[in-house]
């Protein structure tokens, strides 16, 4: 039976916050739908104090920004994007178009067709989220998306130069310095100055995530993402300072980011709070990470690795680090996770920034039913069929009888017409009177 040595704040508190977010987002989306560019500009002025002549960066502006970025940073960005592109290319290669003959004369198939246009949101604000540009734009390009645009918010009157560089190097067609719900609305709804896209991707704060949720259906989305999460699974072979470092390394994303430990070791479970406090005294982002740990941190003591697996699958966390003697045991046994990080040599930061897997992952338990962003998210698997005259008669016999069972007489006539045309049958509504 799992023991909770530390629990997060109650769900009732977070539900009340979520309600306010939903109402605010709905109002903003409605405003943009009704007033277009005028609403976008007013919202940008209100929330970001940002109202340039054009939200879209010109080539001259892009060139000037790129000149500000050190070559060493450009090289690092290129390295990270190469890793992400390579893994995405391998994933794309695993997705094959097929055509099979399932019965004599019956050819069925599917083709993987890229989405035509995608809008990528790259968060800004406190941190320049350079890696989010790689994860969305590079992956969309690898999938074969024709038009890729990107939005990122300003930061104190200017975009983050490194983020813009990452967008350029990733291959964005158009770059807009525009943030928040107004950016999601502009890309999804479209305005006179921004043509709408077919799909919206990329992480963001609670308002951005809610805007994507409310836009879903009108456009596609990658997934419904909440605050980033980390779950560490540890046995007595783990080091408590590493556990604390890796938990706080994700907690610094925001004050509502869950950081959870599941362990079979009471010694580690009881030592972790003091180690967390020690590290918070020197961590530059302790003002955020400390609040996240206080309100959303959990310590769960379990009796066995099997119980650890069950508890981890119940939580279905976004990132799961496995710091145990046999980490691949969890690869074989676990079913619900966004991404696994096996063994002490790897960590969530590698996945977030550079190693090649995508960092846009399911949160809030969504790992129970979906994986994260990957090249396949940008592809539509569309089926087709083509059959011979004889096959049409053979299939038509079955179809006609099955349609009659359901009393779908128009459907039945589609089959019967083929039976008359290709099989010489005197059946259906169009049959000649004898």
C-alpha positions in Angstrom: 0.0 0.0 0.0 1.6 3.3 -1.1 2.4 5.8 1.8 2.3 9.5 1.0 5.0 11.2 3.0 4.1 14.5 1.2 1.0 15.4 -0.8 0.2 18.2 -3.3 -2.4 20.8 -2.7 -6.1 19.8 -3.2 -7.7 19.4 -6.6 -10.5 21.8 -5.5 -7.9 24.7 -5.5 -6.6 24.0 -9.0 -10.2 23.5 -10.3 -11.1 27.0 -9.2 -8.0 28.4 -11.0 -8.9 26.4 -14.2 -12.4 27.9 -14.3 -11.1 31.4 -14.3 -8.6 30.6 -17.1 -11.4 29.0 -19.2 -13.6 32.1 -18.9 -10.8 34.5 -19.8 -9.7 32.5 -22.8 -13.2 32.2 -24.2 -13.6 36.0 -24.0 -10.3 36.6 -25.8 -11.0 34.1 -28.6 -14.4 35.6 -29.2 -12.9 39.1 -29.4 -10.3 38.0 -32.0 -13.0 36.1 -34.1 -15.1 39.3 -34.2 -12.5 42.0 -34.6 -9.4 40.3 -36.1 -6.2 42.3 -36.2 -7.6 45.2 -34.1 -8.3 42.8 -31.2 -4.9 41.1 -31.6 -3.1 44.4 -31.4 -5.1 45.6 -28.4 -4.5 42.4 -26.5 -0.8 42.5 -27.3 -0.6 46.0 -26.0 -2.6 45.0 -22.8 -0.7 41.9 -21.9 2.8 42.4 -23.4 3.0 46.2 -23.9 3.9 45.3 -27.5 2.5 47.0 -30.6 5.1 47.1 -33.4 4.2 48.3 -36.9 4.0 44.7 -37.9 4.1 41.6 -35.7 5.7 39.7 -38.6 9.5 40.0 -38.6 10.9 41.3 -41.9 13.9 39.7 -43.5 16.0 42.8 -42.5 14.8 42.4 -38.8 15.6 38.7 -38.9 19.1 39.4 -40.3 19.7 42.0 -37.5 18.6 39.6 -34.8 20.7 36.8 -36.2 23.8 39.0 -36.1 23.3 39.4 -32.3 23.6 35.6 -31.7 27.1 34.3 -31.1 28.4 31.7 -33.5 28.9 29.3 -30.7 25.2 29.5 -29.9 24.3 29.1 -33.5 26.5 25.9 -33.6 24.8 24.6 -30.5 21.3 25.2 -31.9 22.3 23.4 -35.1 23.6 20.5 -33.2 20.4 20.1 -31.2 18.3 20.5 -34.3 20.3 17.8 -36.1 19.6 15.3 -33.3 15.9 16.1 -33.4 15.8 15.9 -37.2 17.6 12.6 -37.3 15.3 10.9 -34.9 12.2 12.4 -36.6 13.6 11.1 -40.0 13.8 7.6 -38.5 10.3 7.9 -37.2 9.0 9.1 -40.6 10.8 6.2 -42.3 8.9 3.8 -40.1 5.5 5.1 -41.4 4.9 3.4 -44.7 2.2 3.9 -47.3 0.6 0.5 -48.0 -1.6 -1.1 -50.6 -2.8 -4.7 -50.2 -5.1 -7.1 -52.0 -7.4 -8.3 -49.2 -9.6 -10.4 -51.5 -9.3 -11.2 -55.2 -9.7 -7.8 -57.0 -10.0 -5.8 -53.8 -7.2 -3.3 -53.3 -7.1 -1.3 -50.1 -4.4 1.1 -49.0 -3.5 4.1 -47.0 -1.2 7.1 -47.5 0.5 9.3 -44.9 -0.3 12.8 -46.1 1.3 15.8 -44.3 -0.9 18.5 -42.8 -0.8 21.5 -45.2 -0.1 24.3 -42.7 0.9 24.4 -39.1 1.3 27.2 -36.5 4.0 26.6 -33.9 3.9 28.5 -30.6 7.2 28.9 -28.9 6.9 30.3 -25.3 9.0 33.2 -24.1 8.6 35.3 -21.0 10.9 34.4 -18.1 12.9 31.9 -20.2 13.9 31.9 -23.9 12.4 28.5 -24.9 14.8 27.9 -27.7 14.3 24.1 -27.6 10.5 24.4 -28.3 11.3 25.9 -31.7 13.3 22.7 -32.6 10.6 20.4 -31.3 7.8 21.8 -33.3 9.2 23.5 -36.5 11.9 20.9 -37.2 9.5 18.0 -36.7 6.8 19.6 -38.9 9.3 20.2 -41.7 10.6 16.6 -41.4 7.0 15.4 -41.8 6.7 17.4 -45.0 4.3 20.3 -43.9 4.2 22.9 -46.7 3.6 26.0 -44.6 5.1 26.5 -41.1 4.6 29.7 -39.2 5.7 30.5 -35.7 4.8 32.9 -32.9 6.8 33.8 -29.8 6.1 36.6 -27.3 8.3 39.7 -26.8 10.4 40.0 -23.7 10.8 43.5 -22.4 10.2 45.1 -25.8 12.2 42.6 -27.9 12.0 39.0 -28.9 14.6 36.6 -27.5 17.3 36.6 -30.2 18.3 33.0 -29.6 14.6 31.9 -30.0 14.3 33.7 -33.3 17.6 32.2 -34.4 16.2 28.7 -33.6 13.1 29.4 -35.6 15.0 30.6 -38.6 17.4 27.6 -38.5 14.5 25.2 -38.0 12.9 26.5 -41.2 9.9 28.6 -40.3 8.3 30.4 -43.2 7.0 33.4 -41.3 7.9 34.5 -37.7 5.6 36.7 -35.6 6.6 38.3 -32.4 3.2 37.8 -30.7 2.4 35.9 -27.6 -0.3 34.4 -25.5 -3.9 33.6 -26.3 -3.9 36.3 -29.0 -1.2 34.4 -30.9 -3.1 31.1 -30.7 -6.3 32.9 -31.9 -4.5 34.7 -34.7 -3.0 31.6 -36.1 -6.1 29.4 -35.6 -8.9 31.8 -36.5 -6.9 33.8 -39.0 -6.9 37.6 -39.4 -6.4 39.9 -42.5 -2.6 39.8 -41.8 -2.2 36.2 -40.7 -3.6 33.4 -42.8 -5.1 30.6 -40.6 -3.4 27.3 -40.2 -4.7 23.7 -40.1 -3.0 22.7 -36.9 -1.6 24.4 -33.8 1.3 22.9 -31.8 3.7 23.8 -29.0 3.7 24.3 -25.3 2.7 27.4 -23.3 1.2 28.6 -20.0 -2.3 27.7 -18.8 -3.9 30.3 -21.0 -2.2 29.1 -24.1 -3.1 25.5 -23.3 -6.7 26.4 -22.7 -6.8 28.4 -26.0 -5.6 25.3 -27.9 -8.3 23.2 -26.2 -11.0 25.6 -27.1 -9.7 25.9 -30.7 -9.6 22.1 -31.1 -12.0 21.0 -33.8 -11.7 24.2 -35.8 -8.0 23.2 -36.1 -6.0 20.2 -35.0 -3.7 20.4 -32.0 -0.7 18.3 -30.9 -2.1 17.6 -27.4 -3.6 19.2 -24.4 -0.7 20.2 -22.2 -0.7 21.4 -18.6 2.3 22.4 -16.5 5.3 20.2 -17.0 5.7 17.2 -14.7 8.5 15.0 -13.5 8.2 11.6 -11.7 11.4 10.0 -10.4 11.3 6.3 -9.5 14.2 5.3 -7.2 15.4 2.4 -5.2 18.1 2.4 -2.5 20.8 2.5 -5.2 19.8 6.0 -6.1 21.6 9.2 -4.8 19.3 11.6 -3.0 21.2 14.7 -4.3 20.6 13.5 -7.9 16.9 13.0 -7.2 16.5 16.4 -5.7 18.5 18.0 -8.6 16.3 16.4 -11.2 13.0 17.2 -9.4 13.9 20.8 -9.0 15.3 21.0 -12.5 11.7 20.5 -13.8 10.0 22.3 -10.9 11.7 25.6 -12.1 9.4 25.6 -15.1 6.6 27.1 -13.1 4.9 27.3 -9.7 2.3 24.7 -10.6 4.8 22.0 -12.0 4.4 18.7 -10.2 7.6 17.0 -9.0 7.0 13.5 -7.6 9.2 10.8 -6.1 8.2 7.1 -5.9 10.7 5.1 -4.0 11.1 1.7 -2.3 13.6 3.2 0.1 12.4 4.9 3.3 15.8 6.3 3.9 15.7 8.2 0.6 12.1 9.2 1.1 12.9 10.7 4.5 16.1 12.4 3.4 14.7 14.1 0.3 12.9 17.1 2.0 16.1 18.3 3.7 18.1 17.8 0.4 15.5 19.8 -1.5 15.8 22.6 1.0 19.6 22.6 0.9 19.5 22.9 -2.9 16.9 25.6 -2.9 19.2 27.8 -1.0 21.6 28.0 -3.9 19.3 27.4 -6.9 18.9 30.7 -8.9 15.3 29.7 -9.8 14.4 28.8 -6.3 11.6 31.4 -6.2 9.7 29.3 -8.7 11.0 25.8 -8.0 10.4 26.2 -4.3 6.8 27.1 -4.7 6.2 24.2 -7.1 7.8 21.8 -4.6 5.8 23.2 -1.7 2.4 23.1 -3.5 2.8 20.2 -6.0 5.6 18.0 -4.7 4.9 14.5 -3.6 6.9 11.7 -1.9 5.4 8.2 -2.2 6.9 5.2 -0.4 6.1 1.8 -1.9 6.8 -1.7 -0.9 8.2 -3.1 -4.1 9.2 -2.3 -7.7 5.9 -3.9 -8.9 4.0 -1.5 -6.7 6.2 1.3 -8.1 5.1 0.4 -11.6 1.4 0.4 -10.6 1.7 3.8 -8.9 3.6 5.3 -11.8 1.1 4.0 -14.3 -1.7 5.6 -12.1 0.0 8.9 -12.2 0.9 8.7 -15.9 3.5 11.5 -15.7 4.9 13.5 -18.5 8.6 12.7 -17.7 9.6 9.6 -15.8 13.2 9.1 -14.6 14.1 5.7 -13.5 17.0 5.6 -11.0 17.1 1.9 -10.1 19.4 -1.0 -10.4 17.4 -2.4 -13.4 15.8 0.6 -15.1 14.8 -1.4 -18.2 12.4 -3.4 -16.0 10.2 -0.3 -16.1 10.5 0.0 -19.8 9.1 -3.5 -20.1 6.4 -3.1 -17.5 5.2 0.5 -17.6 2.4 1.6 -20.0 1.6 5.2 -19.1 4.2 7.8 -19.5 5.2 10.7 -21.9 8.9 9.8 -22.0 11.1 7.5 -20.0 14.7 8.3 -18.9 16.4 5.1 -18.0 19.3 5.1 -15.6 21.3 7.9 -13.8 23.3 8.7 -17.0 20.3 10.4 -18.7 17.9 13.0 -17.4 14.9 15.1 -18.4 17.1 18.0 -19.3 18.7 16.0 -22.1 15.2 15.2 -23.5 14.1 18.8 -23.1 17.0 20.3 -24.9 19.2 18.2 -27.2 19.2 14.4 -27.3 16.7 14.0 -30.1 13.3 12.9 -28.7 10.5 15.4 -28.6 9.9 17.4 -25.5 6.2 18.3 -26.2 4.6 15.5 -24.1 1.3 14.6 -22.5 0.5 16.0 -19.0 -2.4 15.8 -16.5 -2.7 12.0 -17.0 -3.1 12.2 -20.8 -0.3 9.6 -21.1 -3.0 7.1 -20.4 -4.2 7.6 -24.0 -1.6 9.5 -26.0 2.0 9.9 -26.6 3.8 13.2 -27.3 4.5 15.3 -30.3 6.3 13.4 -33.1 6.5 13.4 -36.8 3.4 11.2 -37.1 1.2 14.0 -35.5 1.8 16.1 -38.6 0.6 13.3 -40.9 -3.0 12.2 -41.8 -3.3 8.5 -42.5 -5.9 8.4 -45.3 -7.4 5.3 -46.7 -8.5 4.4 -50.2 -10.1 1.5 -52.1 -10.1 0.3 -55.7 -11.8 -2.9 -56.9 -12.5 -4.9 -60.0 -15.9 -5.6 -61.7 -16.1 -9.1 -60.3 -15.0 -7.9 -56.8 -17.7 -5.2 -56.9 -20.3 -7.9 -57.4 -19.0 -10.1 -54.7 -18.7 -7.3 -52.1 -22.0 -5.8 -53.3 -23.9 -9.0 -52.4 -22.8 -8.7 -48.8 -23.3 -4.9 -48.7 -26.8 -5.1 -50.1 -28.0 -7.6 -47.5 -26.2 -5.7 -44.6 -27.8 -2.4 -45.7 -31.2 -4.0 -45.7 -30.7 -5.2 -42.1 -30.1 -1.6 -41.1 -32.9 -0.3 -43.3 -30.5 2.1 -45.1 -32.2 1.8 -48.5 -30.1 4.5 -50.2 -27.0 2.7 -49.1 -28.5 -0.5 -50.4 -29.2 1.0 -53.7 -25.5 2.0 -54.1 -24.7 -1.7 -53.9 -27.6 -2.8 -56.0 -26.7 -0.4 -58.8 -23.3 -2.1 -59.1 -24.9 -5.5 -59.0 -27.0 -4.6 -62.0 -24.2 -2.9 -63.8 -21.3 -5.4 -63.3 -23.2 -8.6 -62.4 -26.3 -8.4 -64.6 -28.6 -8.7 -61.5 -32.2 -7.6 -61.6 -32.2 -6.1 -58.1 -32.9 -2.9 -56.2 -34.9 0.2 -56.8 -33.6 0.5 -60.4 -34.5 -3.1 -61.3 -36.6 -3.5 -64.5 -40.1 -4.9 -64.0 -40.4 -8.4 -65.3 
